[in-house]
Amino acid sequence: MTQPPNSLGIAKKPQDTRVVVAMSGGVDSSVTAALLHDQGYDVVGISLQLYDQGVASGNTKTCCAGQDIYDAGRVADRLNIPHYVLDYEAKFRADVIDTFADAYVRGDTPIPCVACNQTVKFRDLVGTAREIDADVLATGHYIRRTEGPDGPQLHRAADPTRDQSYFLFATTREQMDYLRFPLGELPKDQVRELARRYDLVTADKPDSQDICFVPNGNYASIVERLRPEAGEPGDIVDLNGTVLGRHKGIIHYTIGQRRGLGIGGRPGVSDEDTVLYVLRIEADTHRVVVGPRSALAVSQVPVTGINWLGEGDGPSPEGLEISVKLRSTQNPLPARLFGQANGAGMIELTAPEFGVAPGQAAVFYDDTRLLGGGWIQRAALAEEAA
């Protein structure tokens, strides 16, 4: 008689199903391990030593600090499950930190959490989990995995305030087969309550707010140390090339920024246009181009490196109605996506959007379903498109 699928969709009894849980030392991954252990699965906890900034910054509340690995070990002891720590520092440096620094040198605004999920967590950790004969890898991400007619699909989390689908758009179809996200249907307050019920030391641990390898949120100091050229001074100019001031390095600026420019308004300009915003970062000339907010408006957003999780091999050249997030914190916007050659595409927004930054992700949805996403390239500004 064939064994029916268990709650993870594996045709085995839970006790015969090995699950690797990526344990960061936070409450979410801790509860993931506890839930699966409580259901009788053969749970193995693995923590990744990525970049220990605790000594340098005095901050032990980040996902890579030694305190977090210690907390993960205490949770594993509480659950009586094996726990291993893998040294992924070299991988993390090459695939995440160096990539992060190189993006700022180009004048882009990177998202290192996507690169981390895409490489060391899902590519490398999935490989490790397979090596120890695990049936699946489970994480504490807030995203839902469902079985569709053509295989697994990813959907936004049931709790929209915790949804992490934006950061997981680069998940491949092969990885989707192997990954599980037990918290996707749960609100955060229920996860906290479960942690207390399981008597986990992480129950009231604050959520991490900073990029793990950036001490106190000062990313410019990290980039300048790794790529000194990004800290070279240059001119702040308007769209006509008129020099308005000097800056201390392009690493201190991002598209749409209006604070900290160090220049005042311009005489004889209307109130609406007095406030200046960063419109463009020219890495080759070390210039920061500024102008009025109206100049930030873009209606077409080019993307490259599309990871497609919808039907077919990629978005249609004829266009597809989607909703899209151009920043992790915004609500999805109505748009149309046109597929192009070599994994590129063009997004046509229903209404202009402001502050679209190269290096950020454009993530595609069909209602709650994650269709994939790509990397934003420089878009034509309102004045340039006119």
SELO-669608 format. One record per residue (C-alpha): x, y, z; residue in one letter. Coordinates in pm, whole numbers. Layout:
// SELO-669608
+--------+--------+--------+------+
|   east |  north |     up | code |
+--------+--------+--------+------+
|      X |      Y |      Z |    a |
...
+--------+--------+--------+------+
***
This chain:
// SELO-669608
+--------+--------+--------+------+
|   east |  north |     up | code |
+--------+--------+--------+------+
|      0 |      0 |      0 |    m |
|    135 |    341 |   -101 |    t |
|    205 |    579 |    186 |    q |
|    -10 |    894 |    148 |    p |
|    175 |   1228 |    144 |    p |
|    246 |   1380 |    483 |    n |
|    193 |   1748 |    567 |    s |
|    508 |   1838 |    372 |    l |
|    386 |   1656 |     63 |    g |
|    631 |   1366 |     95 |    i |
|    500 |   1011 |     62 |    a |
|    657 |    899 |    389 |    k |
|    566 |    889 |    753 |    k |
|    687 |   1204 |    934 |    p |
|    939 |   1008 |   1141 |    q |
|   1089 |    876 |    818 |    d |
|   1108 |   1222 |    659 |    t |
|   1429 |   1411 |    722 |    r |
|   1391 |   1788 |    725 |    v |
|   1679 |   2032 |    741 |    v |
|   1571 |   2359 |    902 |    v |
|   1780 |   2668 |    833 |    a |
|   1813 |   2809 |   1185 |    m |
|   1921 |   3173 |   1196 |    s |
|   1873 |   3211 |   1570 |    g |
|   1557 |   3418 |   1529 |    g |
|   1206 |   3340 |   1643 |    v |
|   1077 |   3244 |   1296 |    d |
|   1325 |   2969 |   1217 |    s |
|   1307 |   2850 |   1579 |    s |
|    930 |   2804 |   1556 |    v |
|    970 |   2634 |   1218 |    t |
|   1198 |   2374 |   1378 |    a |
|    966 |   2334 |   1678 |    a |
|    653 |   2288 |   1466 |    l |
|    811 |   2022 |   1248 |    l |
|    964 |   1843 |   1544 |    h |
|    625 |   1848 |   1718 |    d |
|    472 |   1685 |   1410 |    q |
|    718 |   1399 |   1439 |    g |
|    959 |   1482 |   1158 |    y |
|   1329 |   1393 |   1169 |    d |
|   1451 |   1751 |   1207 |    v |
|   1813 |   1858 |   1165 |    v |
|   1900 |   2220 |   1240 |    g |
|   2172 |   2395 |   1043 |    i |
|   2303 |   2745 |   1111 |    s |
|   2532 |   2933 |    875 |    l |
|   2833 |   3129 |    995 |    q |
|   2825 |   3407 |    739 |    l |
|   2974 |   3722 |    882 |    y |
|   3020 |   3782 |   1251 |    d |
|   2999 |   4155 |   1306 |    q |
|   2923 |   4136 |   1677 |    g |
|   3272 |   4227 |   1792 |    v |
|   3306 |   4512 |   1544 |    a |
|   2967 |   4674 |   1599 |    s |
|   2856 |   4559 |   1941 |    g |
|   2532 |   4448 |   1778 |    n |
|   2437 |   4087 |   1850 |    t |
|   2082 |   4113 |   1713 |    k |
|   2162 |   4037 |   1352 |    t |
|   2117 |   3714 |   1165 |    c |
|   2489 |   3645 |   1123 |    c |
|   2626 |   3732 |   1467 |    a |
|   2766 |   3474 |   1709 |    g |
|   2484 |   3532 |   1956 |    q |
|   2231 |   3416 |   1697 |    d |
|   2414 |   3091 |   1637 |    i |
|   2431 |   3040 |   2011 |    y |
|   2054 |   3102 |   2036 |    d |
|   1990 |   2854 |   1754 |    a |
|   2192 |   2595 |   1943 |    g |
|   1990 |   2657 |   2260 |    r |
|   1666 |   2608 |   2067 |    v |
|   1800 |   2284 |   1919 |    a |
|   1892 |   2164 |   2268 |    d |
|   1543 |   2251 |   2391 |    r |
|   1391 |   2046 |   2109 |    l |
|   1651 |   1769 |   2140 |    n |
|   1741 |   1784 |   1771 |    i |
|   2090 |   1778 |   1615 |    p |
|   2235 |   2118 |   1528 |    h |
|   2529 |   2194 |   1303 |    y |
|   2710 |   2518 |   1219 |    v |
|   2854 |   2551 |    870 |    l |
|   3126 |   2800 |    784 |    d |
|   2995 |   2981 |    476 |    y |
|   3196 |   3300 |    524 |    e |
|   3397 |   3260 |    202 |    a |
|   3084 |   3188 |     -2 |    k |
|   2901 |   3479 |    160 |    f |
|   3188 |   3718 |     94 |    r |
|   3208 |   3622 |   -274 |    a |
|   2838 |   3597 |   -353 |    d |
|   2686 |   3864 |   -129 |    v |
|   2929 |   4117 |     20 |    i |
|   3146 |   4167 |   -290 |    d |
|   2838 |   4181 |   -512 |    t |
|   2686 |   4439 |   -277 |    f |
|   2996 |   4658 |   -291 |    a |
|   3030 |   4628 |   -670 |    d |
|   2670 |   4745 |   -714 |    a |
|   2739 |   5069 |   -526 |    y |
|   3047 |   5129 |   -741 |    v |
|   2814 |   5113 |  -1045 |    r |
|   2575 |   5360 |   -884 |    g |
|   2310 |   5095 |   -820 |    d |
|   2113 |   5029 |   -502 |    t |
|   2153 |   4656 |   -426 |    p |
|   1940 |   4416 |   -222 |    i |
|   2184 |   4177 |    -53 |    p |
|   1907 |   3969 |    107 |    c |
|   1797 |   3852 |   -238 |    v |
|   2153 |   3753 |   -328 |    a |
|   2188 |   3570 |      4 |    c |
|   1869 |   3371 |    -50 |    n |
|   1965 |   3306 |   -411 |    q |
|   2313 |   3178 |   -336 |    t |
|   2432 |   3064 |      7 |    v |
|   2090 |   2985 |    152 |    k |
|   1907 |   2817 |   -133 |    f |
|   2181 |   2711 |   -373 |    r |
|   2450 |   2604 |   -128 |    d |
|   2239 |   2501 |    171 |    l |
|   2003 |   2303 |    -51 |    v |
|   2309 |   2116 |   -180 |    g |
|   2423 |   2045 |    174 |    t |
|   2077 |   1924 |    277 |    a |
|   2070 |   1683 |    -15 |    r |
|   2413 |   1552 |     83 |    e |
|   2280 |   1441 |    422 |    i |
|   1978 |   1275 |    257 |    d |
|   1721 |   1532 |    370 |    a |
|   1388 |   1513 |    191 |    d |
|   1326 |   1889 |    216 |    v |
|   1477 |   2214 |    340 |    l |
|   1247 |   2427 |    556 |    a |
|   1295 |   2795 |    641 |    t |
|   1115 |   3054 |    850 |    g |
|   1032 |   3280 |    556 |    h |
|    683 |   3424 |    534 |    y |
|    569 |   3295 |    196 |    i |
|    325 |   3024 |     92 |    r |
|    408 |   2724 |   -124 |    r |
|    113 |   2550 |   -287 |    t |
|     73 |   2272 |   -538 |    e |
|    -60 |   2401 |   -868 |    g |
|   -175 |   2205 |  -1174 |    p |
|    175 |   2226 |  -1323 |    d |
|    377 |   2190 |  -1004 |    g |
|    456 |   2400 |   -697 |    p |
|    373 |   2769 |   -686 |    q |
|    477 |   3047 |   -452 |    l |
|    223 |   3294 |   -312 |    h |
|    240 |   3597 |    -89 |    r |
|    213 |   3521 |    282 |    a |
|   -127 |   3517 |    448 |    a |
|     -7 |   3802 |    673 |    d |
|     64 |   4086 |    428 |    p |
|    265 |   4278 |    687 |    t |
|    517 |   3993 |    704 |    r |
|    524 |   3883 |    341 |    d |
|    878 |   3812 |    214 |    q |
|    798 |   3706 |   -141 |    s |
|    977 |   4013 |   -281 |    y |
|   1307 |   3879 |   -148 |    f |
|   1245 |   3529 |   -284 |    l |
|   1166 |   3607 |   -647 |    f |
|   1493 |   3445 |   -760 |    a |
|   1392 |   3103 |   -623 |    t |
|   1421 |   2849 |   -903 |    t |
|   1165 |   2585 |   -998 |    r |
|   1403 |   2311 |   -884 |    e |
|   1445 |   2480 |   -548 |    q |
|   1068 |   2520 |   -514 |    m |
|   1036 |   2142 |   -535 |    d |
|   1266 |   2105 |   -235 |    y |
|   1177 |   2402 |    -16 |    l |
|    904 |   2426 |    248 |    r |
|    777 |   2735 |    434 |    f |
|    568 |   2627 |    734 |    p |
|    500 |   2985 |    853 |    l |
|    341 |   3112 |    533 |    g |
|    -14 |   3082 |    665 |    e |
|     57 |   3226 |   1011 |    l |
|     50 |   3583 |   1143 |    p |
|    356 |   3699 |   1335 |    k |
|    174 |   3726 |   1670 |    d |
|     74 |   3361 |   1646 |    q |
|    435 |   3266 |   1573 |    v |
|    542 |   3452 |   1888 |    r |
|    274 |   3272 |   2086 |    e |
|    392 |   2935 |   1954 |    l |
|    747 |   3020 |   2057 |    a |
|    626 |   3085 |   2410 |    r |
|    422 |   2765 |   2410 |    r |
|    731 |   2568 |   2306 |    y |
|    934 |   2759 |   2568 |    d |
|   1193 |   2881 |   2317 |    l |
|   1456 |   3133 |   2422 |    v |
|   1389 |   3332 |   2106 |    t |
|   1020 |   3392 |   2183 |    a |
|   1065 |   3763 |   2256 |    d |
|   1379 |   3824 |   2055 |    k |
|   1349 |   4137 |   1839 |    p |
|   1337 |   4099 |   1464 |    d |
|   1655 |   4190 |   1280 |    s |
|   1632 |   4532 |   1116 |    q |
|   1973 |   4586 |    956 |    d |
|   2160 |   4413 |    678 |    i |
|   2350 |   4152 |    876 |    c |
|   2702 |   4245 |    766 |    f |
|   2652 |   4623 |    792 |    v |
|   2738 |   4754 |   1140 |    p |
|   2471 |   4990 |   1271 |    n |
|   2325 |   5037 |    923 |    g |
|   2633 |   5227 |    801 |    n |
|   2666 |   5050 |    467 |    y |
|   2879 |   5332 |    321 |    a |
|   3166 |   5247 |    556 |    s |
|   3162 |   4884 |    441 |    i |
|   3155 |   4974 |     72 |    v |
|   3424 |   5238 |    105 |    e |
|   3653 |   4993 |    280 |    r |
|   3603 |   4729 |     11 |    l |
|   3580 |   4964 |   -289 |    r |
|   3754 |   5294 |   -206 |    p |
|   3668 |   5441 |   -547 |    e |
|   3302 |   5458 |   -446 |    a |
|   3398 |   5714 |   -181 |    g |
|   3567 |   5958 |   -420 |    e |
|   3414 |   6307 |   -415 |    p |
|   3240 |   6457 |   -716 |    g |
|   2995 |   6717 |   -839 |    d |
|   2626 |   6747 |   -768 |    i |
|   2466 |   6883 |  -1086 |    v |
|   2121 |   6962 |  -1221 |    d |
|   1978 |   6819 |  -1542 |    l |
|   2151 |   7092 |  -1742 |    n |
|   2489 |   7002 |  -1596 |    g |
|   2512 |   7310 |  -1374 |    t |
|   2724 |   7236 |  -1068 |    v |
|   2524 |   7293 |   -750 |    l |
|   2766 |   7150 |   -496 |    g |
|   3004 |   6869 |   -410 |    r |
|   2944 |   6526 |   -262 |    h |
|   3165 |   6291 |    -59 |    k |
|   3110 |   5978 |   -267 |    g |
|   2830 |   5821 |   -471 |    i |
|   2788 |   5550 |   -206 |    i |
|   2598 |   5805 |      5 |    h |
|   2318 |   5848 |   -251 |    y |
|   2031 |   5655 |   -403 |    t |
|   1763 |   5740 |   -658 |    i |
|   1480 |   5942 |   -506 |    g |
|   1683 |   6062 |   -207 |    q |
|   1614 |   6420 |    -97 |    r |
|   1773 |   6443 |    247 |    r |
|   2141 |   6491 |    309 |    g |
|   2224 |   6644 |    -30 |    l |
|   2398 |   6940 |    131 |    g |
|   2261 |   7192 |   -120 |    i |
|   1978 |   7438 |    -92 |    g |
|   1696 |   7518 |   -327 |    g |
|   1732 |   7733 |   -637 |    r |
|   1620 |   8096 |   -655 |    p |
|   1341 |   8178 |   -899 |    g |
|   1204 |   7823 |   -899 |    v |
|    846 |   7739 |   -795 |    s |
|    782 |   7597 |   -448 |    d |
|    694 |   7259 |   -598 |    e |
|   1031 |   7238 |   -768 |    d |
|   1245 |   7389 |   -491 |    t |
|   1310 |   7056 |   -318 |    v |
|   1573 |   6857 |   -504 |    l |
|   1591 |   6480 |   -539 |    y |
|   1859 |   6246 |   -666 |    v |
|   1760 |   6161 |  -1023 |    l |
|   2062 |   5974 |  -1148 |    r |
|   2401 |   5854 |  -1027 |    i |
|   2675 |   5865 |  -1289 |    e |
|   2942 |   5630 |  -1161 |    a |
|   3189 |   5692 |  -1445 |    d |
|   3206 |   6067 |  -1381 |    t |
|   3128 |   6048 |  -1006 |    h |
|   2841 |   6291 |  -1063 |    r |
|   2510 |   6295 |   -876 |    v |
|   2232 |   6445 |  -1088 |    v |
|   1949 |   6614 |   -898 |    v |
|   1623 |   6779 |   -992 |    g |
|   1254 |   6823 |   -901 |    p |
|   1038 |   6532 |   -796 |    r |
|    843 |   6555 |  -1122 |    s |
|   1158 |   6450 |  -1307 |    a |
|   1165 |   6119 |  -1119 |    l |
|    849 |   5992 |  -1288 |    a |
|    896 |   5684 |  -1504 |    v |
|    637 |   5486 |  -1695 |    s |
|    862 |   5220 |  -1847 |    q |
|   1105 |   5015 |  -1639 |    v |
|   1361 |   4789 |  -1812 |    p |
|   1464 |   4471 |  -1631 |    v |
|   1724 |   4201 |  -1692 |    t |
|   1801 |   3861 |  -1542 |    g |
|   1435 |   3761 |  -1521 |    i |
|   1362 |   3451 |  -1313 |    n |
|   1026 |   3331 |  -1442 |    w |
|    794 |   3117 |  -1229 |    l |
|    476 |   3157 |  -1432 |    g |
|    348 |   2944 |  -1716 |    e |
|    577 |   2885 |  -2010 |    g |
|    944 |   2964 |  -2045 |    d |
|    913 |   3335 |  -1982 |    g |
|    690 |   3641 |  -2017 |    p |
|    530 |   3681 |  -2358 |    s |
|    667 |   3941 |  -2602 |    p |
|    302 |   4036 |  -2665 |    e |
|    269 |   4143 |  -2304 |    g |
|    107 |   4010 |  -1989 |    l |
|   -108 |   4192 |  -1735 |    e |
|     63 |   4172 |  -1395 |    i |
|    108 |   4361 |  -1072 |    s |
|    461 |   4458 |   -980 |    v |
|    656 |   4570 |   -675 |    k |
|    949 |   4799 |   -752 |    l |
|   1045 |   4829 |   -385 |    r |
|   1000 |   4581 |   -105 |    s |
|    779 |   4811 |    103 |    t |
|    528 |   4921 |   -161 |    q |
|    199 |   4763 |   -260 |    n |
|    194 |   4591 |   -601 |    p |
|    125 |   4828 |   -890 |    l |
|    -79 |   4745 |  -1202 |    p |
|    141 |   4703 |  -1507 |    a |
|    204 |   4511 |  -1825 |    r |
|    517 |   4301 |  -1872 |    l |
|    672 |   4246 |  -2215 |    f |
|    926 |   3968 |  -2251 |    g |
|   1246 |   4029 |  -2448 |    q |
|   1543 |   3822 |  -2554 |    a |
|   1807 |   3687 |  -2315 |    n |
|   1598 |   3714 |  -1999 |    g |
|   1522 |   4084 |  -2036 |    a |
|   1188 |   4258 |  -2027 |    g |
|   1008 |   4590 |  -2020 |    m |
|    748 |   4688 |  -1761 |    i |
|    486 |   4940 |  -1867 |    e |
|    325 |   5095 |  -1560 |    l |
|    -38 |   5199 |  -1564 |    t |
|     59 |   5517 |  -1378 |    a |
|    405 |   5678 |  -1350 |    p |
|    614 |   5579 |  -1049 |    e |
|    873 |   5792 |   -867 |    f |
|   1216 |   5695 |   -741 |    g |
|   1272 |   5373 |   -937 |    v |
|   1629 |   5271 |   -853 |    a |
|   1862 |   5058 |  -1068 |    p |
|   1982 |   4753 |   -877 |    g |
|   1652 |   4703 |   -699 |    q |
|   1419 |   4418 |   -792 |    a |
|   1100 |   4433 |   -993 |    a |
|    888 |   4145 |   -865 |    v |
|    590 |   4018 |  -1063 |    f |
|    257 |   3888 |   -931 |    y |
|    -71 |   3749 |  -1054 |    d |
|   -294 |   3836 |   -758 |    d |
|   -110 |   3659 |   -472 |    t |
|     96 |   3430 |   -694 |    r |
|    465 |   3510 |   -734 |    l |
|    551 |   3503 |  -1105 |    l |
|    919 |   3583 |  -1059 |    g |
|   1109 |   3904 |  -1112 |    g |
|   1413 |   4073 |  -1253 |    g |
|   1671 |   4342 |  -1183 |    w |
|   1584 |   4703 |  -1255 |    i |
|   1804 |   4885 |  -1504 |    q |
|   1821 |   5260 |  -1551 |    r |
|   1483 |   5391 |  -1666 |    a |
|   1430 |   5700 |  -1882 |    a |
|   1334 |   5998 |  -1668 |    l |
|   1041 |   6224 |  -1753 |    a |
|   1267 |   6494 |  -1906 |    e |
|   1467 |   6236 |  -2103 |    e |
|   1156 |   6065 |  -2241 |    a |
|    997 |   6394 |  -2348 |    a |
+--------+--------+--------+------+
***
